[in-house]
Amino acid sequence: MTLTQSLGNTPATELGAVVVGAGFAGLYMLHRLRKLGLEVIVVETGDGVGGTWYWNCYPGARCDVESMQYSFSFDDELQQEWNWTERYAGQPEIRRYLDHVADRFDLRRDIRLGTTVTAAVFGKDGRWRVETDKGDVFSSRFCIMATGCLSAARMPDIAGLDTFDGQAFHTGRWPKEPVSFEGKDVAVIGTGSSGIQVVPELARQAKHLYVMQRTPNFSIPAWNAPLPADRQADWKKDYAAHREKARNTRSGILYEYATRGTWDVDSAERQAEYERRWARGGANFTHCFNDLFFDEKANEQAADFVRDKIRSIVINPAVADLLTPTDHAIGTKRICVDTDYYTTFNRENVTLVDLRATPIEAITPGGIRTTGAHFDLDAIVFATGYDAVTGALSRIDIRGRGGLALNDKWVGGPRSYLGLMMAGFPNLFVVTGPGSPSILTNVVVAIEQHVEWIAHCIANMDERGLMRIEPDENAETEWITHVNEVASRTLFPRTRSWYMGANIPGKPRVFLPFVGGFDNYTRICEDVAADNYRGFICR
Ligand code: NA7
């Protein structure tokens, strides 16, 4: 297979495509590209496949989409043979699933593990030169970024970070060997989805757990439970139909989407509906009425219900108050889904530290110093999130036509056409890129849609004898304008969140995903392709 050619000073391996990342997106992309007869290499930093699900092996890591839906639909035998054990799958089970997928479709032979792509440069020869930290150089017709939306873990910029003598972990880069917190004084910094999952687990182990909270989030109970075999079998009977139905929803998930608004019912009925949704659990709660993301007052009603729930669970009223979010509309930050989060604060060995009142001044060799106290610690867990959606791309030196750096193109915020391609970057695809529904969906459904679109696009180019595709600047501008317009009709952009890039100092404040609905988005992509790849320049 490997014809080598001299590019620069280093001989390059000639390929049809390089795929960056071996999570859900990279695995499926490899499978599809192989079917087109392309020579493909997948490059993956981790020592195993799974992407985000490889790294996030902290105690309590669990998916917030139900397991029967959070899986591939592209192969009926695969979805029939795989059995999930719980309503929401934990990280170990999702990793086992992805290992199974890699083996089942014989994917591993084309995956370079433990290897990081450092640069991807579009050359005068019309090919991508992709370099890795291991000294590999690939020359490839296509380059496909399957780098994930929540994969670039972010350590906060806190003084003394490197001086700590104890153990330090980031939830998104958790070690593979078991870590025991028994008998230890531990702090968790951050109360997003990861913090909310890890806190109850660590509280059960640690001598004392300090939960360091800057901003509280809304969390809905998961009510996770074993998945009965008969329920699973029933679902599998109609798997294809369920999948099809999910693809035709705005988030690619079979939630119960309300058709009525908050004000269509009286207060008693409203409360009953909130209660019913709470009892059912999960992110389904935010679809209780169809105006939650558009009408501030409607949103406030649902938020108040959750605030009351927090106060009813947490015994100490001062702690309950601190845990109660008041700074954002419910659902406009990623809603958390938890197991025992709020009850954990009723434990004797758990202290909530309010970082708004007493911010962290520094990490010291012995622990954390806030403006209020010094906390002596054996371990610190950073649940401080990600440079979402663009972070994994901006860490690679990506250069398009004429040496244009993607980071320069995106200096005012990411620009793409359909979240799939960027003008100036021919034959470079991004799976679930900025400007696509990505993080607002069941990302596996979004990944399948993108991977299939990309595969069809490449097949179409081959049929027509075309070598290159890239978006037209105007089509890109129109798409980004549309993405922003749609977002501005919702409450999302008003909230300081990682959806807006607001968790990263200096990152442009731009609403990153397309909020117009996965169903609508898919139709747009299909129309574009059917209309001879409208908005793309193909040569
Ligand atoms: P998130 O949701 O970005 O949460 C990060 C948390 O870390 C959040 O509570 C932050 O507080 C906190 N944080 C970040 N930096 C600091 C510093 N310097 N000091 C104190 N606290 C800090 O990340 P997750 O990993 O929990 O979840 C990401 C997504 O993964 C999740 O939505 C799911 O989709 C899966 P802040 O809010 O900025 O005040």
Boltz pocket constraint, residues with backbone or C-beta under 6 A from the ligand:
constraints:
  - pocket:
      binder: B
      contacts: [[A, 150], [A, 156], [A, 157], [A, 158], [A, 171], [A, 189], [A, 190], [A, 191], [A, 192], [A, 193], [A, 194], [A, 195], [A, 196], [A, 212], [A, 213], [A, 214], [A, 215], [A, 334], [A, 335], [A, 355], [A, 360], [A, 383], [A, 384], [A, 385], [A, 386], [A, 496], [A, 498], [A, 503]]
      max_distance: 6.0
